[in-house]
Amino acid sequence: MQKNRCKKAILTAFLLFALWMMGEMGQTIAAENDSDEISMHTVDEKAKLMHDMALNSQYDEAKKIHNWLVERFPEVSFDDYNMNTHQLSELFRSFDRAGEAVTRAELDERTRLQYIVAFRLAVDATISEDNPLWKKSGERLLLMLEDIDQKVQNGEKEEAIQAFREWQYQFEIIRPAMYTGMREQVYLPLISYIRHLGNEDWIENNGQQSLEKLHALFQDVMNNEETSNVDPSLWSLILSIGSVLFVSLTYAGWKKYKGEKERHQMRD
């Protein structure tokens, strides 16, 4: 009789424990379902996968990944990543270009890969403060400048100009990541000087000095050093009024979406 009572007590305790565990699991699952936010690490994984697909010319699969990001990107809590309006706008811009890469069949292969790589590097820059991927490409660009300088010294002006145009193309791949991962005052002197060299007259006048200055400015950015005391907002105004407007409108729209989403969740 006593044994039966013990068995019943043990069985009852087991059932109560099982019910408690089921309740805890249910709450955990419900909490996970209620939380729609995703992290930039998840976005980074998707960006890497999209890049891998593009390298294998699997653009249909890459498009599916981009479509997934279109749905889930608004659920990232960017407040957790200490990004300002300019950084956000550059991230969104690179994301839009990645979308063009997987949807516009008329784009050449090189441009497609450029857009997708640029997006991947921009995403990585938001989560990799110490060793972002774009700086590895930056090291190669510094070596390219040294090669261009050697061509100028040898009097190979046409070859130097062609090499500089390729350098500019390669720089455009890492520029979104630079914008996304750094503050404006660090890189704006470099960007301003690159635009100054865009007319290509520099090779006729003090070509070597121009390249040396460009190399020094780029090295400062690689070292994350500020090279100017000019107000960053003034630099932004000088470089592009349109970009400032785009930043403001993009961020305002994003915050409005986040606010409406949070209010909807509170009502629920």
Helices and strands as residue ranges (DSSP letters): H 2-34, H 40-55, H 59-72, G 73-75, G 78-81, H 85-103, H 109-127, H 134-153, H 157-181, H 184-196, G 197-199, G 201-203, H 207-222, H 232-239, H 241-267
